Amino acid sequence: MDLFNVYSIMDIEPVRGQGCYVYDKAGNEYLDLYGGHAVISIGHSHPTYVRRITEQLQRLGFYSNSVQIPLQQELAQRLGKLSGYEDYHLFLCNTGAEANENAIKLASFHNGRRKVLSFSRSFHGRTHSAVAVTDNPNICAPVNNRDHVTFVGLNDIEAVQSILEKRDISSVIIEGIQGLAGIYCPAPEFLQALRNICTQTGTVLILDEVQSGYGRSGKFFAHQYADIRPDIITTAKGMGNGFPVAGVLIHPQFEARPGLLGTTFGGNHLACTASIAVLEVMEQEKLIENALATGDYLMEQLKSIPQIKEVRGRGLMIGLDFGEPVAPLRSKLIREHRVFTGASSDKNVMRLLPALSLQKAQADAFLDKLRKAVEG
């Protein structure tokens, strides 16, 4: 049997990782400024993370949600405290797409409505409802009917208001920062107005923080720059530092009942252990503060490179718009300078999504390599 070939794969085989570096089978070291789609939050193979998962695996790796799993409550309490959402409730699942599926479903259960409002250039996942609210018809199969979804431009509050005033939209789903699109930040005043309109019209506000959450922006969640509180928040990627885990943070206005949501693997012992280790390291090593400081420094330095037309982002979620396709430059960085960077749906934009532990010296090393790549 062969693999079902759906990925564009680089001719590199990493076999080991440590901090902000990965190493291929020939022993070559690569500076990782991408973190596997923003997944690596506390660094590759962090000793606390490895120790906790190893110890848990030696005790019990898995049992389903039909038994008591105290690790889930420990995770919920730690997450609530560090994120500032102690009064919310946590539903654990496995992927960002699954988190968004459950958020959209929960909103519809809550207000009995069917329609969803999403935004141009958005990405929310590849499963049924998540891909329907993603602004990319090329990845929607005929079964992913989108007649219930309306798309409007990011930051277009007039368009949002005219649609929500009809009071037939169940939920609005928006990324804390649009990631795959090329790093676009919703304006704080737009998010504030959106919060008010959703409240006035009985519409559930869902903040997709799958990529932009968990400290990546320099705050725990990117929407906190606007000082708002959504009804539902989804998270994944950096939550488990590579272990598949996701969560839905749910406002106390939503009533739980047996069978409302469900999952086999979500919230298992290893997933919770990985997530607790991530939060512990983030807090002890002040990685959110580091993401903000290092990200601010990196973005300011990047603005001095004339080949870059625009630098966008917050913290360590950065988009570099070169005004021309970046694929050749990314290839050059990998092959000649051994630096991993990310692409986006905009062929002119390179994404930087390193571990939150990235240090100034490592940022300087990247800047030096980038300057050599664009000048050579």
C-alpha positions as CSV (number, residue, x, y, z in Angstrom):
1,M,0.0,0.0,0.0
2,D,1.2,3.5,-0.8
3,L,0.3,6.8,0.9
4,F,-2.5,8.9,-0.5
5,N,-0.4,11.7,-1.8
6,V,-2.0,15.0,-0.8
7,Y,0.9,17.0,0.6
8,S,3.7,19.1,-1.0
9,I,6.7,17.6,0.9
10,M,10.2,19.1,1.2
11,D,13.1,16.7,0.6
12,I,14.1,16.9,4.2
13,E,13.7,14.3,7.0
14,P,14.0,15.7,10.5
15,V,14.8,13.0,13.0
16,R,15.4,15.0,16.1
17,G,14.5,18.4,17.6
18,Q,15.7,20.5,20.5
19,G,14.4,23.9,21.5
20,C,14.2,26.0,18.3
21,Y,16.2,23.6,16.2
22,V,15.6,20.4,14.2
23,Y,18.2,18.0,12.9
24,D,17.9,15.9,9.7
25,K,19.2,12.3,9.3
26,A,22.5,13.6,8.1
27,G,23.0,15.6,11.3
28,N,22.4,19.0,9.7
29,E,21.0,21.7,12.1
30,Y,18.0,23.8,11.0
31,L,16.7,26.9,12.8
32,D,13.0,26.3,13.0
33,L,11.0,29.5,12.5
34,Y,7.8,27.6,11.6
35,G,7.2,25.1,14.4
36,G,5.2,22.7,12.2
37,H,2.3,25.1,11.5
38,A,2.6,27.0,14.9
39,V,2.3,23.7,16.8
40,I,5.6,23.8,18.7
41,S,5.0,26.3,21.5
42,I,7.5,25.5,24.2
43,G,10.2,24.1,22.0
44,H,11.1,20.7,20.6
45,S,11.7,18.0,23.2
46,H,11.4,20.3,26.2
47,P,12.7,18.2,29.2
48,T,9.6,18.9,31.4
49,Y,7.3,17.9,28.5
50,V,9.2,14.7,27.8
51,R,9.4,13.7,31.4
52,R,5.7,14.3,32.2
53,I,4.5,12.4,29.1
54,T,7.0,9.5,29.8
55,E,5.9,9.2,33.4
56,Q,2.2,9.3,32.4
57,L,2.7,6.7,29.7
58,Q,4.3,4.4,32.2
59,R,1.2,4.6,34.4
60,L,-1.7,4.8,31.9
61,G,-1.8,6.0,28.3
62,F,-5.5,6.0,27.5
63,Y,-9.0,5.4,28.7
64,S,-12.2,6.9,27.4
65,N,-14.5,9.6,28.8
66,S,-16.6,6.9,30.4
67,V,-14.4,7.0,33.5
68,Q,-13.1,9.8,35.8
69,I,-10.0,11.5,34.5
70,P,-8.8,14.1,37.1
71,L,-6.2,15.3,34.7
72,Q,-9.0,17.0,32.7
73,Q,-10.0,19.1,35.7
74,E,-6.4,20.0,36.5
75,L,-5.9,21.1,32.9
76,A,-9.2,23.2,33.0
77,Q,-8.1,25.0,36.2
78,R,-4.6,25.7,34.9
79,L,-5.9,26.9,31.5
80,G,-8.6,29.1,33.1
81,K,-6.1,30.7,35.4
82,L,-3.4,31.5,32.9
83,S,-5.8,32.6,30.1
84,G,-8.0,34.7,32.4
85,Y,-11.1,32.6,31.7
86,E,-11.6,30.9,35.0
87,D,-15.4,31.1,34.9
88,Y,-15.6,29.4,31.5
89,H,-16.0,25.6,30.9
90,L,-13.7,23.4,28.9
91,F,-14.6,20.7,26.4
92,L,-11.6,18.7,25.2
93,C,-11.2,17.2,21.7
94,N,-8.4,16.5,19.3
95,T,-7.9,19.0,16.5
96,G,-8.6,22.6,15.7
97,A,-11.2,21.6,13.0
98,E,-13.0,19.4,15.6
99,A,-13.0,22.3,18.1
100,N,-14.6,24.6,15.5
101,E,-17.1,21.9,14.6
102,N,-18.2,21.6,18.2
103,A,-18.3,25.4,18.6
104,I,-20.5,25.9,15.6
105,K,-22.8,23.0,16.7
106,L,-23.0,24.3,20.3
107,A,-24.0,27.8,19.1
108,S,-26.8,26.3,16.9
109,F,-28.0,24.2,19.9
110,H,-28.0,27.3,22.0
111,N,-30.1,29.7,19.8
112,G,-31.8,27.3,17.4
113,R,-30.5,29.1,14.4
114,R,-28.6,27.5,11.4
115,K,-26.7,30.3,9.5
116,V,-23.1,31.3,10.1
117,L,-21.2,34.4,9.3
118,S,-17.5,34.1,8.4
119,F,-14.8,36.3,6.9
120,S,-12.9,36.6,3.6
121,R,-9.6,34.7,3.5
122,S,-10.6,32.8,6.6
123,F,-9.4,29.2,7.4
124,H,-11.1,27.1,10.1
125,G,-10.3,23.5,9.2
126,R,-11.1,20.8,6.7
127,T,-14.0,18.9,8.3
128,H,-17.7,19.4,7.4
129,S,-18.8,22.6,9.1
130,A,-15.2,23.9,9.6
131,V,-14.5,23.8,5.8
132,A,-17.9,25.3,5.0
133,V,-17.0,28.4,6.9
134,T,-13.5,28.5,5.4
135,D,-13.2,31.0,2.5
136,N,-11.6,28.5,0.0
137,P,-14.1,26.8,-2.3
138,N,-11.3,24.7,-3.8
139,I,-11.2,22.5,-0.6
140,C,-15.0,22.3,-0.3
141,A,-16.5,19.1,-1.7
142,P,-20.2,19.1,-2.9
143,V,-21.2,17.5,0.4
144,N,-19.9,20.6,2.2
145,N,-23.0,22.6,1.4
146,R,-22.4,26.3,2.1
147,D,-25.8,27.8,1.5
148,H,-26.0,28.6,5.2
149,V,-22.7,30.6,5.3
150,T,-22.1,34.3,4.4
151,F,-18.7,35.8,4.0
152,V,-17.8,39.4,4.5
153,G,-14.6,41.4,4.5
154,L,-12.5,41.5,7.6
155,N,-13.1,44.8,9.6
156,D,-16.2,45.6,7.6
157,I,-18.5,46.3,10.5
158,E,-21.3,47.9,8.4
159,A,-21.6,44.7,6.4
160,V,-21.7,42.6,9.6
161,Q,-24.3,44.8,11.2
162,S,-26.7,44.7,8.2
163,I,-26.5,40.9,8.2
164,L,-26.8,40.3,12.0
165,E,-29.7,42.7,12.3
166,K,-31.9,40.1,10.5
167,R,-31.4,37.9,13.6
168,D,-31.1,34.6,11.7
169,I,-27.4,34.1,12.1
170,S,-26.5,31.5,14.7
171,S,-22.8,32.4,15.1
172,V,-20.0,34.6,13.8
173,I,-16.7,32.8,13.6
174,I,-13.5,34.8,13.3
175,E,-9.8,34.1,13.8
176,G,-7.9,36.0,16.5
177,I,-5.4,36.7,13.7
178,Q,-5.9,35.3,10.2
179,G,-3.0,32.9,9.9
180,L,-3.1,30.9,6.6
181,A,-4.3,34.0,4.8
182,G,-1.0,35.7,5.4
183,I,-1.3,37.2,9.0
184,Y,-4.1,39.7,9.1
185,C,-5.1,41.2,12.4
186,P,-8.7,42.2,13.1
187,A,-8.8,45.9,14.3
188,P,-9.5,46.1,18.0
189,E,-12.4,48.5,17.4
190,F,-13.8,46.1,14.9
191,L,-13.8,43.2,17.4
192,Q,-15.3,45.5,20.1
193,A,-18.2,46.5,17.7
194,L,-18.6,42.9,16.6
195,R,-19.0,41.8,20.3
196,N,-21.7,44.5,20.9
197,I,-23.7,43.6,17.8
198,C,-23.5,39.8,18.6
199,T,-24.8,40.6,22.1
200,Q,-27.7,42.8,20.7
201,T,-28.8,40.2,18.2
202,G,-28.4,37.0,20.2
203,T,-25.6,35.8,17.9
204,V,-22.9,33.6,19.3
205,L,-19.4,35.0,18.9
206,I,-16.8,32.3,18.3
207,L,-13.1,33.3,18.4
208,D,-11.0,30.8,16.5
209,E,-7.6,31.0,18.4
210,V,-6.4,27.7,17.0
211,Q,-3.2,29.3,15.5
212,S,-3.2,32.7,17.2
213,G,-3.8,31.5,20.8
214,Y,-1.7,30.0,23.6
215,G,0.6,33.0,23.9
216,R,1.7,33.2,20.3
217,S,0.5,36.9,19.9
218,G,2.1,38.1,23.1
219,K,-1.2,37.7,25.0
220,F,-2.7,34.3,25.9
221,F,-5.3,34.9,23.2
222,A,-5.0,37.4,20.4
223,H,-8.5,38.8,20.9
224,Q,-7.4,40.0,24.3
225,Y,-5.8,43.0,22.5
226,A,-9.4,44.2,22.0
227,D,-10.4,43.6,25.6
228,I,-13.4,41.5,24.6
229,R,-14.8,38.2,25.9
230,P,-16.2,35.9,23.2
231,D,-19.0,33.4,23.9
232,I,-16.8,30.5,22.7
233,I,-13.1,30.2,22.1
234,T,-11.4,27.4,20.2
235,T,-7.8,26.4,20.6
236,A,-5.4,23.6,19.5
237,K,-1.9,23.7,17.8
238,G,0.3,25.1,20.5
239,M,-1.9,23.6,23.2
240,G,0.0,20.2,23.2
241,N,3.4,21.2,21.7
242,G,2.9,18.4,19.1
243,F,0.6,16.1,20.9
244,P,-2.9,16.1,19.2
245,V,-5.2,18.0,21.6
246,A,-7.7,20.8,21.2
247,G,-10.2,22.6,23.4
248,V,-13.4,24.6,23.4
249,L,-13.7,27.3,26.1
250,I,-17.4,27.9,26.7
251,H,-19.1,30.8,28.4
252,P,-21.2,29.8,31.5
253,Q,-24.4,30.9,29.7
254,F,-24.3,27.6,27.8
255,E,-25.9,24.7,29.6
256,A,-24.2,21.3,29.4
257,R,-26.2,18.1,29.2
258,P,-25.2,14.4,28.7
259,G,-24.7,13.6,25.1
260,L,-24.6,17.2,23.8
261,L,-21.0,16.8,22.6
262,G,-18.7,13.8,22.6
263,T,-15.4,12.4,21.6
264,T,-13.5,9.1,22.0
265,F,-9.9,10.4,22.2
266,G,-10.4,14.0,23.4
267,G,-9.1,14.6,26.9
268,N,-7.2,11.4,27.2
269,H,-4.5,11.0,29.8
270,L,-1.6,11.7,27.5
271,A,-3.3,14.7,25.9
272,C,-4.0,16.3,29.2
273,T,-0.5,15.6,30.5
274,A,1.0,17.2,27.4
275,S,-1.2,20.2,27.8
276,I,-0.5,20.6,31.5
277,A,3.2,20.4,30.8
278,V,2.9,23.2,28.2
279,L,1.1,25.5,30.6
280,E,3.6,24.8,33.3
281,V,6.5,25.6,31.1
282,M,4.8,28.7,29.7
283,E,4.2,30.0,33.2
284,Q,7.6,29.1,34.6
285,E,9.6,30.4,31.7
286,K,7.4,33.4,31.0
287,L,7.0,32.5,27.4
288,I,4.1,34.8,26.7
289,E,6.2,37.7,27.7
290,N,9.1,36.4,25.7
291,A,6.9,36.0,22.6
292,L,5.9,39.7,22.9
293,A,9.4,41.0,23.5
294,T,11.2,38.8,20.9
295,G,8.4,39.3,18.4
296,D,8.4,43.1,18.8
297,Y,12.2,43.1,18.3
298,L,12.1,40.8,15.3
299,M,9.3,42.7,13.5
300,E,11.1,46.0,14.0
301,Q,14.3,44.6,12.6
302,L,12.5,43.0,9.7
303,K,11.1,46.4,8.7
304,S,14.6,47.5,7.8
305,I,15.0,44.9,5.1
306,P,14.0,46.8,1.9
307,Q,12.9,43.7,0.0
308,I,10.0,43.2,2.5
309,K,7.1,45.4,1.5
310,E,5.1,44.9,4.7
311,V,5.5,43.3,8.1
312,R,2.3,42.1,9.8
313,G,1.5,40.4,13.0
314,R,1.7,40.3,16.8
315,G,4.2,38.5,19.0
316,L,5.7,35.5,17.3
317,M,3.0,35.3,14.6
318,I,4.5,37.3,11.8
319,G,3.8,37.7,8.1
320,L,6.3,39.1,5.6
321,D,4.9,40.4,2.4
322,F,7.6,40.5,-0.3
323,G,5.3,41.7,-3.1
324,E,6.3,38.7,-5.2
325,P,6.2,34.9,-4.8
326,V,8.3,33.7,-1.8
327,A,8.7,30.1,-2.8
328,P,12.2,30.5,-4.3
329,L,13.3,32.5,-1.2
330,R,11.9,29.9,1.2
331,S,13.7,27.2,-0.8
332,K,16.9,29.1,-0.6
333,L,16.6,29.6,3.1
334,I,16.1,25.9,3.7
335,R,18.8,24.6,1.3
336,E,21.5,27.2,1.7
337,H,20.9,28.7,5.1
338,R,19.0,25.8,6.9
339,V,16.1,27.8,8.1
340,F,12.5,26.6,8.2
341,T,9.8,29.2,7.4
342,G,6.2,28.9,6.4
343,A,4.1,29.7,3.4
344,S,0.6,31.1,3.2
345,S,-2.4,31.1,0.8
346,D,-1.0,34.4,-0.4
347,K,2.0,33.3,-2.5
348,N,3.8,36.6,-1.7
349,V,3.8,36.1,2.1
350,M,6.1,34.2,4.3
351,R,5.0,33.2,7.7
352,L,7.1,33.0,10.9
353,L,5.7,30.9,13.7
354,P,8.6,29.8,15.9
355,A,8.5,28.4,19.4
356,L,7.6,31.0,22.0
357,S,11.0,30.3,23.5
358,L,12.8,31.9,20.6
359,Q,15.7,34.1,21.9
360,K,17.0,37.4,20.6
361,A,20.2,35.7,19.5
362,Q,18.3,33.2,17.4
363,A,16.2,36.0,16.0
364,D,19.4,37.8,15.0
365,A,20.8,34.6,13.4
366,F,17.6,34.4,11.3
367,L,17.8,38.1,10.3
368,D,21.4,37.6,9.2
369,K,20.5,34.5,7.1
370,L,17.5,36.3,5.6
371,R,19.5,39.3,4.6
372,K,22.1,37.1,2.9
373,A,19.3,35.2,1.1
374,V,17.5,38.2,-0.2
375,E,20.8,40.0,-1.2
376,G,22.4,36.9,-2.8
